[in-house]
Amino acid sequence: MPKIAIYAICKNESKFVEKFYESCKEADYIVVADTGSTDDTKTKLKALPNTIVGDIVIDPWRFDYARNASLELIPKDTDIFVCLDLDEILKPGWRKKLEDACTPGKTRFRYKYTWNWKPDGTPDVQYNGDKIHCKGYHWHHPVHEILKWNGDGPEEFGWSDLEIEHYADNSKPRSHYLGLLELAVREDQEDDRNAHYLGREYYFVGRHLDAINELKRHLALPRAQWDAERAASMRYISDCYNTLKDQKQRISWALRAIAEAPSHREPWTTLAQAYYDNKDYLGGYYAAKHALDIKDRQNSYLTKGDAWGALPYDLAGTCAYYVGLHLEAYELTLRAYRINPNDVRVQGNVKFMEEYIRDNLGQNATDVIEHTKKVVTLE
C-alpha cells in the first residue's frame, strides 16, 4: 500500500485543528508548516498523534515558497501527497478511494471539491480539485499557486472518487493577495490565468479601470483559450462598465461573453441583469429564459452560484410581468421564492402578483394560484 502524507501550511487557525485532524487521521503522516501563529494552533497540533509540526519563515511572503517548504518536512518514504489547508476536510472513506486510484503511471489526481455553500448548507460551487500528487512536483506562483511537474517521464492525471470540502475562514483579510498577484504577473506576463486573476482582483477592490485594462490584456494573450475563463473576464468587464455608468459598454461586453460561451448560464444571467437594470424588459425576459434553458452546470471554479439560484427566475419573472406575461411571471417568481424564501423583495413580488391575478381573473383566480403553487412545489 502507498504511504500517504497530508500536508498543509497554517497561521492562527486553532478553530479548525480538530475537524481537520479528524478528517485526515488515516494518513500515514500529517505534516503542518506553521508560518507564525500567535494563538494555540501549534500547541493543539503538536498534541495530536502522528502529526509533524514545523516552523517556517517566508519573508517576503509568497504561497509557493511556503508550500515548497512544507513539502520538505514530509518523510522521504511518502508516495502520495495530499495538499490541504486547515479549513478543508476530507470526507470519510477517502483513503481507500485514493488507494484505488493509484494505478501505475499516474502522477497526479483530480477529485470532487466543494468550494462554498448555500445558506441552507447544501453545496454551491463545486469543481475538480487537483492538489493530490506523487513525487516530482513543486509549487509555482506567489499566489493562486499551482503544481508544476519536474519528474521523469510524462505527467499523467488520474481520478479519485474522494471528496474534499472547504469551510472558508472569511475573517482573514485578502489585502496581501493583490500585491502577490501583481508580482505573479510581473514574473510571467504571458500567464493567462494570473492575468485573469489580477483583473478580477482589481474589480474586487474597486479599481475598475485597472480591472478593464488587465482583463482585456488577458483576452489578448495567446494562451487565453479557455472559453469559460474568457467569458468570465468579459463578464467582469461588463460589471466594471456598469459601475462606471457606461451601460452601452456594459451590455456590449455581456453580449461578447455570451458569444464566447453560449452554453454557459452565467453570461446570459449577466445580460439579463443588464437589460433589466436598463428597463429593457423584453430583452431581460429573453436572456433570463435562455439562462434557465441551460441545465448543465459547468464543473469549474468559474461557476457563479447566483446564476444557478433564484436570480434568473427572479429576473425572468419580473421582466415577464412588465411585458404582459402575468401568469408566467407569477410562476417564475414563485420559483425564485422557493429557492430563496427569505428574500423580502421576492416575497413582496409574489403577493403583488397574486393580488393582480385576483383583481383580473375573478372567480378563477384562486384555482389559478393554487394550481401554479402545486406545479412549482411538485417540481
Secondary structure as GFF3:
##gff-version 3
##sequence-region A 1 379
A	DSSP	beta_strand	4	10	.	.	.	ID=ss1
A	DSSP	three_ten_helix	14	16	.	.	.	ID=ss2
A	DSSP	alpha_helix	17	24	.	.	.	ID=ss3
A	DSSP	beta_strand	29	34	.	.	.	ID=ss4
A	DSSP	alpha_helix	41	46	.	.	.	ID=ss5
A	DSSP	beta_strand	51	55	.	.	.	ID=ss6
A	DSSP	alpha_helix	63	72	.	.	.	ID=ss7
A	DSSP	beta_strand	80	83	.	.	.	ID=ss8
A	DSSP	beta_strand	88	90	.	.	.	ID=ss9
A	DSSP	alpha_helix	94	101	.	.	.	ID=ss10
A	DSSP	beta_strand	108	114	.	.	.	ID=ss11
A	DSSP	beta_strand	126	133	.	.	.	ID=ss12
A	DSSP	beta_strand	137	140	.	.	.	ID=ss13
A	DSSP	beta_strand	146	149	.	.	.	ID=ss14
A	DSSP	beta_strand	157	166	.	.	.	ID=ss15
A	DSSP	alpha_helix	175	187	.	.	.	ID=ss16
A	DSSP	alpha_helix	192	204	.	.	.	ID=ss17
A	DSSP	alpha_helix	208	220	.	.	.	ID=ss18
A	DSSP	alpha_helix	227	243	.	.	.	ID=ss19
A	DSSP	alpha_helix	247	260	.	.	.	ID=ss20
A	DSSP	alpha_helix	265	277	.	.	.	ID=ss21
A	DSSP	alpha_helix	281	293	.	.	.	ID=ss22
A	DSSP	three_ten_helix	305	308	.	.	.	ID=ss23
A	DSSP	alpha_helix	311	322	.	.	.	ID=ss24
A	DSSP	alpha_helix	326	339	.	.	.	ID=ss25
A	DSSP	alpha_helix	344	361	.	.	.	ID=ss26
A	DSSP	three_ten_helix	362	364	.	.	.	ID=ss27
A	DSSP	alpha_helix	365	378	.	.	.	ID=ss28
###
